[in-house]
Amino acid sequence: MSIEIKVPVLPESVADAVVANWYKQVGDSIGVDEVLVDLETDKVILEVPSVKQGVVQELLFSVGDTVTAGQLLAIIDDSAKQEAVENTAVETAAGSKQSAAEVPAMSPSVRKLMAENAIDASKLVGSGKNGRIIKQDVEQYIAKNSAPAESREASSHEMVPLVKQPKEVSGERLERRVPMTRLRARIAERLVQSQQEAAILTTFNEVNMKPVMDLRARYKEAFEKQHGVRLGFMSFFVQASVEALKRFPEINASIDGNDIVYHGFYDVGVAVSGPNGLVVPIIRDADIQSISDIERSIIDYANKARDNSLTLEDITGGTFTISNGGVFGSMLSTPIINPPQSAILGMHSITERAMVVDGEVTVLPMMYLALSYDHRLIDGKSAVQFLVTIKQLLEDPSRMLLGV
């Protein structure tokens, strides 16, 4: 019996998808719920599994082809006996350079990085979910095997990555042209949309992080023992932002045509870096989440982003966003609003600076904060007071507990 594998139903905001990677080829055996193909949309990578065990009979699209919801992707023959399935898989592996079982799962961006550096997938051990090779695995392999350039001479017809190419070998000015991934193209589209449609203005302030750092140092061991998760800084910023959003509801609102939509819930997006670019998973109902719940959600989302396993539901929606450029060393920036939201909070690196406190100079761990907002909806006074509120809550964390 032939089983049809079709493109799953895509959300209204996603028009189509691109075939990113086939994990099986014609003649290969496949098990129930085993991933057959990755489809890359402009938001996430969708894994399409087989619904039954059998042998791949036909693949109707190639890597790079565009597909839409409901289109037939592949045909699986489940009529063969298990012994025949196993024999077919063995023969296919022997007749090909590398069988699907030998090639670990990986995202398109990881495959591209490996191709750029001429890395054999069989030499890597994936640390991601289900043995998936992630970007960090490839980067660690490159760093570990970065021997002197003389020992790795390349053909003059091959493009050598910049990190490996000795300047004295070739005077060529190499270029490489690759198509944008759909996620990167979508990010570019939304950022331009935000700049063109919103009247973006940014206000700045600074916060003394010593109270939060002292609180974290005092309770981090007990917190981790009690909740099984580390106590970070982001949960404090999420809670402070939620409290400030309650006081300034226009910052939690959005513009829809000629209407202003005031949201009675607080879905806070936390920007995390994935192998294909920045993504913003959503912490739903952050106002009723405990600090441990928030920390756990952030860690889960960061792991899923690293493994390219975020779902559309994870990154859809959101009423306010927090972006932490400080983890990359950013001292100051003007973040761009994530439409249709009306504001975004930018965190930056914590730096010890000389500050005057009660007439005396003292060294304090300071962080610059930036709030970019849509001036069509939010007045400068509200934006400034919103940021001051966050500053006050972080410099005296007991305020969040007392709601003052």
C-alpha positions, 0 to 999 in steps of 0.5 A: 500500500502506498502512503502519501506524505503531504506538506502540512497545513501552514498558518495564514501568515505563512504562504509557502515553504522550501524543501530544506533537507531530505533525510531519506532517499528513494529505496531507504527504509523509514520508521513510524514518526521518523523525520523524512524532510525538513521544510523551511518557512519564513519563521521556523523549520518544520519537520515532516515525519512518516506516518507509517513504516516502509520504504521510500518509493518516490520523492516529488521535490528536490532541495530548494524547491518551493511547496505549499500546504497540501502538496504531495511530498513523497510516497512511502510503500508500507507493503514490504515485509520488515526483512525486505525493508532492512535489506533495501536499506543495507543495499542502499547504504552500500551503493551510496557514498553515505546513507541517511543513517550515516548522515546525522540530522542538521539544519540548512545553515549547519550544512552550509557551514560544513560545506564552506569548511569541507567538513565530513559529517561522519567526523562530527557527533551531534549534541542537539536533540536526537543527535542533531548536529548544531552550529556549535558542534561545527564551530568546535570542530573547526577550532579544534582542527585549526592546524597551521595553514601550511598543513592544509594546502588547498587546490587553487580551484577551491574556495578556502574559508578566510579563517584558513587561508594564508594571505601569502598563498593567493592574492585573489579577492574571493566572493561567495554568493548564496541565496538568503534563507527564508528566515533571514529574508523574513527578518529583513522584510519585517525590519524594513516594514518596522522602519517604514511603517512606525515612527520609531524613537528611542529613549535611554536610561541606566540602571544600577545592577548591584541590588539584583546581583546581590540578591542573585548571589545570595539566593542562587544556590538555594534557588537552583536546588529548589527549582532545578534551574539557574537564576539569571537576570532576564527573569528580573527584567521580564517581571519588571517589564510586566509591572511597568506595562501594567502602569503604562498600557499603551506600551502593551498596545498595538495599532490596527488600521485606525484602531488601537488594540489594548491587550489585557494580557502580557505575552513577552517575547525574549529575543534569542540567537539561533543558527539561522538568525534572531528569533523571538519566542514568547513567554505567554501570560508572563504576569502570572509566571513565577521567576522559576517558570520564566527562567525555565521557559527562557532556557527551553526556548534557547535550547530549541532555538539552538536545535532549530526545533522552535514551533510556529506557536512558540514565536507567534504573537507577543505584546512586548519584546526584550532583547539582550545585546549585552550577552554579545558585548553591546554597550548601547544600541537602538533596537527595532520594534517587532511589528505589530508591537509598539515597543521593545526594551534593549538590555546591554552589557554590565560595566563597572563605572564610577558613580556619585552616590550621596556625594561620594564616588563609588564603583557600581555595575551599571547597564544602559537600557534602551526603549524603542517605541512607536511615537504614533501611539506612545508619547515621549513622557510615557516612554520615559516614565516606563523606562524609569519605572523599570529602573526603579524596580530593578534598583529596588527589587522588593518593589516588584514583590510589593507592587509599588 
